[in-house]
Amino acid sequence: MKEIKNVVICGAGLMGKGLAQVFSGCEDLKVTVQNRSERDVHGFVRQNLEQLRDKGIVTDAEIEARLSRIYFTTNMQDDAVKNADLVIESVAEEMETKQNLFATLEGITRDDCIYATNTSVMSPTEIASKCKHKDRVVGAHFWNPPYLIPLVEVVKTADTSEEAVQAVMDVLTKAGKKPVLCKKDVPGFIANRMQHALWREAISIVERGIADAQTVDDAVKYSFGLRLPQLAPLENSDMVGTQLTWNIHNYVLKDLEDSHVPSPLLQENIGKGKLGFASGEGFLEWTPEKIEKCRRDLNEYLIRMIYGV
C-alpha cells in the first residue's frame, strides 16, 4: 500500500491554508502549498494555532514545529510538486480550472501521485475527465474550517482504484481527521445531501408562513440539533424502533417539501438584495457585530466540542 509522505496543496485561499494547518500536525509529512501568487500561509496558520495555544491545546514549541513543516512556492515546477505523493486541489470552484490543473499536474508529478479534489459539489469523475490516469483521482471534501471540523468525505469515482482510496483514507486518519467513504460519485456526496434536505424544509416552513426564520433556527438549536453530535439519525431510528419510524414517515413524508428547484423565497431575497452576511440582511438581520459574534461563537463551539475546553 502506498504511503504518503509529501502532500502538496494547490491553492492558498481559506481552505488551502486550512489544509496546510491540518497536515502540519504530522511530524513525518512534508506539506507544500503552491499558489500562483504570494500568500501569507504561515501568518494564517499561526493565528489559528495561537487561538488553540491560548486554550492550552498546543504549546509555542508545537506551533513553531508545525510552521516549520509548511513550505510555500509559486512555482508549479518546484521539486516539492514533482515529488508529491498526494496533491489536493483547493482552487476556484470552476470545472475547467480543476480539470486543467490535474491534467497539467500529470505532466509534472511522479506516475504514482494521487490527486484529490476538495470540491464540495462538483463531480470528481468529471474533474478527472482530462486525466490519463483516472484511477488516481479521488474526491476529498473537507468541511470549513478544515482545521476544526473532523469529517472528510473521500469520494470514489467510477475509476478510482482501491489503493488510491485507502492511501488517502490512511493519511487523513494520520492527520487527525475522520474520513468517511462515499462509494458513489453523486451530487452533494453524503453530508451535504442531508444538510440541504434540512435547509430545503427550513426555508419551506418560512415560505409557507408556518414559522419565521428565527423560530425555525431556534427549533433546530434547542431540540434535535443538541443531540445530533451524540445521536445521529439512523441511531435515533433504531432507538425509537423501525416500526415507529415507518409509522411517522407514512404519516408525515407526503407533507414535507420535495421541490426539485430552489425556493422562490430565495430568489425573492436575492432580488431584494438580501444576501445574508454580505449585505447585512438575509433571512435574518446582521450587523457587523452580529456577524463577528456568529463566526467567533462557531469557532469557540467547535473547539469546545473537539478539545473539551
C-alpha positions, 0 to 999 in steps of 0.5 A: 500500500502506498504511503504518503509522505509529501502532500502538496496543496494547490491553492492558498485561499481559506481552505488551502491554508486550512489544509496546510494547518491540518497536515502540519500536525504530522511530524513525518509529512512534508506539506507544500502549498503552491499558489500562483501568487504570494500568500501569507500561509504561515501568518494564517496558520499561526493565528489559528494555532495561537487561538488553540495555544491560548486554550492550552491545546498546543504549546509555542514549541508545537506551533513553531514545529508545525510552521516549520513543516509548511513550505510555500512556492509559486512555482508549479515546477518546484521539486516539492510538486514533482515529488508529491505523493498526494496533491489536493486541489483547493482552487476556484470552484470552476470545472475547467480550472480543476480539470486543467490543473490535474491534467497539467499536474500529470505532466509534472508529478511522479506516475504514482501521485494521487490527486484529490479534489476538495470540491464540495459539489462538483463531480470528481469523475468529471474533474478527472475527465482530462486525466490519463490516469483516472484511477488516481483521482479521488474526491476529498471534501473537507468541511470549513474550517478544515482545521476544526471540523473532523469529517472528510468525505473521500469520494470514489469515482467510477475509476478510482482504484482501491489503493488510491482510496485507502492511501488517502483514507490512511493519511487523513486518519494520520492527520487527525481527521475522520474520513468517511467513504462515499462509494458513489460519485453523486451530487452533494456526496453524503453530508451535504445531501442531508444538510440541504434536505434540512435547509430545503424544509427550513426555508419551506416552513418560512415560505409557507408562513408556518414559522419565521426564520428565527423560530425555525433556527431556534427549533433546530438549536434547542431540540434535535440539533443538541443531540445530533453530535451524540445521536445521529439519525439512523441511531435515533431510528433504531432507538425509537424502533423501525416500526415507529419510524415507518409509522411517522414517515407514512404519516408525515413524508407526503407533507414535507417539501420535495421541490426539485428547484430552489425556493422562490423565497430565495430568489425573492431575497436575492432580488431584494438584495438580501444576501445574508452576511454580505449585505447585512440582511438575509433571512435574518438581520446582521450587523457587523457585530452580529456577524463577528459574534456568529463566526467567533461563537462557531469557532469557540463551539467547535473547539469546545466540542473537539478539545473539551475546553 
